[in-house]
């Protein structure tokens, strides 16, 4: 970098009366986010950087004496500032003030004190920017117990900026960091200071080998040991690593740990979910009881209250998922598990970390799509988000129960079991094949070389996991929640208007949604769907579980129907078309089942996809592709079943 | 070798550092180069090369070594295994004379690299557990530039020393205190020169 760039002195504190902004940056796995959480606690929020799906966090930090208030921007961990990768780009743009037009007032470069050589290469690239800087020598609690620990004072002299040993996990050294942050934002940083710093750094165009040699020299001069000496535990660590990344053992261990994870989520989340459901059910009843019959009562009870309930019911699952995933990531296991399954998913253009969102989507696509944030590569992440709703979520279960119940009526139990397994397998296969198609068309691009850093095994931090959970829950409720609520109200309006005199069945058929179903019946005619079934399918585009209650209403069983109820199954199964033929003959039932396995019939999922990708383009592609695949597959299923029925 | 390549592999002292040191300190004899980050005081393989650089600099020539970094590392690996230097183009060994001269400060002859000598390089996947090796990234040409840069930034740069934690495919290597899991297709393209024999492996 040219020293000319430093001709203008940097400001001494925040501009326009705002608190000074500090960019927090460093290599991945340096404990950067733990340190950020320690500094900001719950005063942080997740922010998607403009024009990028990379996320960072912005928080405020106030020193215990209350004198200094700082705005900290936690940038994504990057291995280098010069790479053409989203995380590197975001860091570069932030340091240049190109991200949101506001240049940071200083940098806090987090360096892992147990691995200074590689971290200092990144620090050198950051220090070449015209900003005052502090190097936080993180994980000091671990580093100082090792022989040949780096000397912070000497390192400070070599880098030309303050170096503060800290521990994000224990909170050690934070008081000194506060003092350093106070000083660095208060003192002027002019051209002279930058020139003095640049003289200590390698040239801007230094090769990676030269950069490594420079870092090596600095580390050696600062007293740290650089040669590799296996520590006492490394043989055990080697063995554990060998098992956890083994092509078969590793995949088995990963599947087992994920099965345990989701078993815990299902078991523990069920009760709070039921309570939330119960609470909002009672609240809706209370609204109905308190207000006179009419549109306002319906809107509040069936639109607003039901909409809020529909959002919050997912919260226990989302909180638990992110809490447990944070623990797994923190202790170092997640990287190993992802590494083990990577070779399988790579064939479909996905990464090892895609496994978690895809598995999670079997419970519900919403937490699945949100957990795709774990995936570092942009294309891998988008492909995972696009195909996650193909996985059979728990909302599909009532529909499967109904349709398989009709399909396998009078047949041995194993037929129904096979059909259930087939539905899950069909969803997973369609998802993987769609990912392959996406990676070869709209998300075409090089697959990153599978080189993954395997962080050290550590005790996970409960505080960190709790903060991550709090953050994710906030994101979900604030962003997805508001959108889902709005959509729920709109869908209520579509099914409640225009008002029709008569029972629920008449209302269902006369509503905008019902009329739309009738209008679109010719489209679904090749699948064997009559007008009633089309209305059921159309209303289920809001949420697929609505299909059961809609069909029950149309069959005259009542709106509170449950597919597990034998009467409902019989009534829906015996529904007749206008010409007297059964609605659910074998080809139609098979086509409907395949359609429900593959179709995108969940507006909250589309809303979350929009939120996570930052564009309506991706939910539109998701909806279009899934509907197309579902229609084509249902058509094929109808034809095969019709041919089979004809043959038999 | 270019200016950023390491001449002293024990202490990772590059040719650039040595030349800068000579320009700054103007050493009268080659042995004074040991004051540049301890160059030549480890396994002592580089002593004849340090001598050659000093000779060239003393004569006012541009210091340089006509040997590729990979070959240099491979020859050093063999030297460390057998304790003997590979014969130079004159058919003799330069080790005893130049090493003693280096420490006594008497100028002597310089080694000449053997251009016909092939370095011992094997794929990373063929190393055994605990074995150490010097990485040669020059064969990674079929990886896109961005991916190569990512590997370098993660610590897997040319001439770095790795230790194998899990051999085979996929393999796990340790560079300093960083563990990297590398898939088979990438690991097979990374050629390495083993620097330790069986006795040098992890216990």
Interface residues (C-beta under 8 A of the other chain):
Chain A: X79 X80 X82 X83 X84 X85 X114 X115 X117 X118 X121 X122 X206 X207 X208 X209 X210 X212 X213 X216 X217 X220 X226 X228 X230 X234 X235 X237 X238 X241 X242 X245 X247 X335 X336 X339 X342 X343 X346 X446 X448 X449 X450 X451 X452 X453 X454 X455 X456
Chain B: X4 X5 X6 X11 X12 X14 X16 X17 X37 X129 X130 X132 X143 X144 X146 X147 X149 X150 X151 X152 X153 X154 X155 X156 X157 X158 X159 X160 X161 X163 X165 X166 X170 X172 X174 X175 X176 X177 X178 X179 X180 X181 X182 X183 X184 X185 X186 X202 X203
